[in-house]
Amino acid sequence: MKDGSPQGLGGKRIVVTRAAHQALAFSRKLEQCGARVLHLPLITITATQEPDCPIDLEIFDWLLLTSANAVHYLDLCLKNTGKSFENLSHCRVAVIGRATQKALASHGVNAEVLPEKHVADALIKALFTAEHHPAGKHVLYPKGSLASHEIECALKIRGMSVTSFICYETLFRPVPPEEIKLLAAFNPDAVTFFSPSAVQSFVTAGLQRIVTVGTRHTVYASIGPVTTKSIQEAGLSPVIESPRQIEDNLIQTLGAYFVRKNYNTIN
């Protein structure tokens, strides 16, 4: 990020709410741009106890993955049954997001379907564009505990047989009192969100009241439209949204926001 790093982030105080195992790279990129970072994980991701992973993988025509977490925890499920992604090599693969595509590629699997917009509706449309005869096709759909039923319902309406199972749990992380004090003292310029669950955890913990006590006008930075909707429904504002669901794009969006804000303040 050093070459071509966005302006506007120098000295800015940014809260990163991602789960601990996902936050490090994003936080480092922000720091390389001159930002001060407070890591405040609001969710934890854990493997499902005894996931109902299907044994007969040969029946599936499609593998559907909507997050890098789904890739990671499907891999664990497969290993626990003595299998690997090689046992799904016959499947066509559809994914949401570049991060999911990258995680899958690390296992030697290429995604055939990757919609430009990283939302469920776009994935559904892209899948049906690729699959001309969906009726009777079998789909394996490992997912998180908070996933909606939108994708499954859309596929079933078109006659596809969907086998879904929860391979990981998304849990709200209780924020200890000492971290709440750190947040209050940090007085953030921005709070970043990568999922609706992090937004819900933020509001459930009442952290919006801590943020608004500060003297700064905090902006809420969203990775994409689904997360933005959750922020808006929680009554948090102002909100800015990354045009693509990629870390670097969110950082660029933050930088551009602060450049505009500083310009408007000066003029």
SVG drawing of the C-alpha trace seen along z (x, -y; Angstrom):
<svg xmlns="http://www.w3.org/2000/svg" viewBox="-40 -29 46 70">
<polyline fill="none" stroke="black" stroke-width="0.4" points="0.0,0.0 3.0,-2.4 3.2,-3.0 0.0,-4.9 -1.3,-4.9 -4.3,-7.1 -3.9,-10.5 -6.0,-11.7 -5.3,-9.0 -2.2,-10.5 -3.0,-10.8 -6.5,-9.5 -7.8,-7.3 -9.4,-4.2 -11.3,-1.4 -11.0,2.1 -13.8,4.3 -12.9,7.5 -12.4,10.8 -8.8,11.1 -7.6,13.7 -8.7,11.4 -7.7,8.0 -3.9,8.0 -3.3,7.4 -6.0,4.7 -4.6,2.9 -1.1,2.9 -2.2,1.4 -3.9,-1.4 -0.8,-2.0 1.3,-2.1 -0.9,-4.9 -0.2,-6.9 -3.4,-6.0 -3.6,-5.2 -5.4,-1.9 -7.4,-0.5 -8.3,3.1 -11.6,3.8 -12.9,7.3 -16.6,7.5 -17.2,11.0 -15.5,14.4 -15.5,17.1 -15.3,20.7 -15.8,24.1 -19.2,25.7 -19.1,28.6 -19.9,31.8 -20.9,30.1 -23.2,32.2 -20.8,32.5 -22.1,34.8 -20.1,38.0 -21.1,38.7 -19.5,35.8 -19.7,37.4 -23.3,36.4 -22.7,32.7 -22.6,30.7 -21.9,27.3 -20.0,26.0 -21.2,22.7 -19.0,20.6 -19.8,17.1 -16.9,16.2 -13.2,17.0 -14.4,18.4 -16.6,20.9 -13.5,22.1 -11.4,22.4 -14.0,24.3 -15.1,26.5 -11.5,27.5 -11.5,28.5 -14.7,30.5 -13.3,32.3 -10.1,33.2 -12.0,34.4 -13.7,37.0 -10.5,38.0 -11.2,36.0 -10.0,32.8 -11.0,30.4 -9.8,33.0 -12.9,34.9 -14.9,31.9 -12.7,31.4 -15.6,32.5 -17.8,29.7 -18.4,26.4 -17.7,23.6 -19.4,20.3 -18.2,17.8 -18.9,14.3 -15.9,12.0 -12.2,11.9 -11.2,12.9 -13.2,16.1 -11.7,16.7 -8.2,16.2 -8.8,18.6 -10.1,21.2 -7.2,20.8 -4.9,21.6 -6.4,25.1 -5.8,25.4 -9.5,24.8 -10.6,22.2 -14.0,20.4 -16.0,20.5 -18.6,18.0 -17.5,14.8 -20.1,11.9 -18.8,8.3 -21.1,7.3 -20.4,9.3 -24.0,9.8 -26.3,12.9 -28.6,11.6 -25.6,11.1 -24.3,14.6 -27.7,16.1 -28.0,14.3 -24.4,15.3 -24.9,18.9 -28.0,19.2 -26.2,17.5 -23.6,20.2 -26.0,23.1 -28.4,23.5 -30.2,26.5 -30.4,26.0 -33.3,28.5 -32.1,31.6 -28.6,30.3 -27.1,30.9 -25.5,28.0 -23.2,28.2 -23.5,25.0 -21.4,24.8 -22.2,21.6 -22.0,19.7 -24.5,19.7 -25.9,16.2 -26.3,16.8 -29.7,16.0 -31.8,18.5 -32.0,16.2 -29.6,18.2 -31.0,21.6 -34.6,20.5 -33.7,19.0 -31.9,22.2 -34.7,24.5 -37.3,22.5 -35.3,23.3 -35.4,27.0 -31.9,27.4 -31.3,29.7 -29.4,27.8 -27.5,29.5 -26.5,26.8 -24.8,27.2 -23.3,24.8 -19.6,25.2 -18.7,22.2 -20.4,20.1 -20.3,16.3 -20.6,15.1 -20.8,11.7 -17.7,11.0 -18.3,9.4 -16.3,6.2 -14.4,6.0 -14.6,2.7 -11.0,1.9 -11.5,2.0 -14.5,-0.3 -12.3,-2.8 -9.7,-2.5 -12.4,-3.2 -13.6,-6.3 -10.0,-7.6 -9.2,-6.8 -11.9,-9.3 -12.1,-7.7 -12.4,-9.4 -13.8,-6.2 -15.1,-2.8 -14.8,-0.1 -17.3,2.7 -16.9,5.9 -20.2,7.6 -23.7,7.0 -22.9,9.2 -20.1,6.8 -22.6,3.9 -25.1,5.7 -22.5,6.5 -21.4,2.9 -24.9,1.7 -25.8,4.5 -22.7,3.4 -23.9,-0.2 -20.6,-1.3 -22.3,-4.0 -22.9,-6.0 -19.2,-5.8 -18.2,-7.0 -20.6,-9.9 -19.3,-11.3 -16.0,-12.3 -15.2,-15.6 -14.6,-14.1 -17.4,-13.4 -17.0,-9.7 -17.7,-8.2 -18.8,-4.5 -17.0,-2.8 -18.7,0.2 -17.2,2.9 -20.3,3.3 -24.1,2.8 -25.3,5.5 -23.2,4.1 -24.2,0.6 -27.9,1.5 -27.2,2.9 -25.4,-0.3 -28.2,-2.5 -30.9,-0.3 -28.9,-0.8 -29.3,-4.6 -25.5,-5.2 -24.3,-8.0 -22.6,-9.3 -21.8,-6.1 -19.3,-5.6 -19.2,-2.4 -16.4,-0.8 -17.2,-0.4 -15.8,3.1 -15.6,5.6 -11.9,5.5 -9.7,4.2 -7.7,1.9 -10.8,0.3 -12.2,-0.4 -8.9,-2.1 -9.0,-4.2 -12.6,-5.1 -11.6,-6.2 -8.7,-8.3 -10.9,-10.0 -13.5,-10.8 -11.0,-12.5 -9.4,-14.4 -12.8,-15.8 -13.6,-16.6 -10.4,-18.4 -10.9,-20.4 -14.4,-21.4 -13.2,-22.5 -10.5,-24.7 -12.8,-26.2"/>
</svg>
